[in-house]
Amino acid sequence: MNGERHTYVIELILEMRKHGWLWTEEYCWHKKNCYPGKWPNRFRDAWERCLHFTKRRRFNMYQEAVMVPMGDWAEARLKNLSETDRRRDESRVNSGFGKNVSNWLGRDKVYPTNVLHMATECSNRAHSAVFPVGLPEWFIKLFTVEGDLVLDPFMGSGTTGVAAKGLCRDYVGIEVMPEYVVEAQERIVATEPGCPSRFGKEFAGGLYETILTSSAHDI
Ligand SMILES: C[S@@+](CC[C@H](N)C(=O)[O-])C[C@H]1O[C@@H](n2cnc3c(N)ncnc32)[C@H](O)[C@@H]1O
């Protein structure tokens, strides 16, 4: 905007903090298939921020649910461990974080980083800002368990509802545009629930002016 980046994300973070939210973490969604292009003073946008706010310092986080394969680096890195690698090496900047590299010997999975590598959604043309189902799926697995309730106040074409139903979580979606509510409802109805006890059953709840709901407890 006017030759420079907009600051609305930074302003949003500061405003949320003023309202009592804790800015807990920031994730980078690396869009693996961003459009080609050239601008005189900047490169292509290949990532987007995912901001994580919480009301409390302690919250549920199920990191085991999103572990990833160890990767090629492990064989070479873990082959010849130094003395430091074999004990807890505390952060030099007193952050309280430390690491013991030898803990990873013999494992085949590690906790992920806060960079998510996912292609954008190209097949759904019914909404201009659809994100890939894998994105809400990752966060839903990380922060909820089966039967928990997921709220998306900007439901769009219903991707969060699709992810929640597929992972057997209940959901509430809010969307201001009636045509997107219809699109979201159609996509969610066509999604099979992830838990066997709910296969073949329609999710209860339904279409409201701006709110889509579904609850396992209504079935
Ligand atoms: C970025 S899109 C979300 C797209 C969605 N993630 C998907 O995959 O389809 C944001 C949506 O929020 C809706 N929206 C904007 N302001 C809203 C409001 N005040 N209340 C409810 N929905 C709103 C827009 O109509 C739009 O569909």
The ligand as an SDF file (V2000), in Angstrom:
LIG
                    3D

 27 29  0  0  0  0  0  0  0  0999 V2000
  -10.5960  -15.4870    4.4560 C   0  0  0  0  0  0  0  0  0  0  0  0
  -12.2300  -15.9490    4.3030 S   0  0  0  0  0  0  0  0  0  0  0  0
  -12.2620  -17.5340    5.0580 C   0  0  0  0  0  0  0  0  0  0  0  0
  -12.0960  -18.6280    4.0640 C   0  0  0  0  0  0  0  0  0  0  0  0
  -12.1400  -19.9990    4.6910 C   0  0  0  0  0  0  0  0  0  0  0  0
  -10.9910  -20.1960    5.5280 N   0  0  0  0  0  0  0  0  0  0  0  0
  -12.2070  -21.0710    3.6070 C   0  0  0  0  0  0  0  0  0  0  0  0
  -11.3300  -21.9390    3.5610 O   0  0  0  0  0  0  0  0  0  0  0  0
  -13.1380  -21.0200    2.8130 O   0  0  0  0  0  0  0  0  0  0  0  0
  -13.0290  -14.9620    5.5230 C   0  0  0  0  0  0  0  0  0  0  0  0
  -14.5300  -15.0770    5.5270 C   0  0  0  0  0  0  0  0  0  0  0  0
  -15.0090  -14.3150    6.6180 O   0  0  0  0  0  0  0  0  0  0  0  0
  -16.2580  -13.7600    6.2670 C   0  0  0  0  0  0  0  0  0  0  0  0
  -16.4950  -12.6150    7.1530 N   0  0  0  0  0  0  0  0  0  0  0  0
  -15.9120  -11.3920    7.1250 C   0  0  0  0  0  0  0  0  0  0  0  0
  -16.3780  -10.6290    8.1320 N   0  0  0  0  0  0  0  0  0  0  0  0
  -17.2620  -11.3900    8.8280 C   0  0  0  0  0  0  0  0  0  0  0  0
  -18.0570  -11.1710    9.9880 C   0  0  0  0  0  0  0  0  0  0  0  0
  -18.0310   -9.9980   10.6320 N   0  0  0  0  0  0  0  0  0  0  0  0
  -18.8330  -12.1730   10.4420 N   0  0  0  0  0  0  0  0  0  0  0  0
  -18.8510  -13.3670    9.8040 C   0  0  0  0  0  0  0  0  0  0  0  0
  -18.1250  -13.6450    8.7000 N   0  0  0  0  0  0  0  0  0  0  0  0
  -17.3380  -12.6600    8.2070 C   0  0  0  0  0  0  0  0  0  0  0  0
  -16.0860  -13.4000    4.7970 C   0  0  0  0  0  0  0  0  0  0  0  0
  -17.3380  -13.3150    4.1290 O   0  0  0  0  0  0  0  0  0  0  0  0
  -15.2100  -14.5520    4.2910 C   0  0  0  0  0  0  0  0  0  0  0  0
  -15.9900  -15.5780    3.6950 O   0  0  0  0  0  0  0  0  0  0  0  0
  1  2  1  0
  2  3  1  0
  2 10  1  0
  3  4  1  0
  4  5  1  0
  5  6  1  0
  5  7  1  0
  7  8  2  0
  7  9  1  0
 10 11  1  0
 11 12  1  0
 11 26  1  0
 12 13  1  0
 13 14  1  0
 13 24  1  0
 14 15  1  0
 14 23  1  0
 15 16  2  0
 16 17  1  0
 17 18  1  0
 17 23  2  0
 18 19  1  0
 18 20  2  0
 20 21  1  0
 21 22  2  0
 22 23  1  0
 24 25  1  0
 24 26  1  0
 26 27  1  0
M  CHG  2   2   1   9  -1
M  END
$$$$
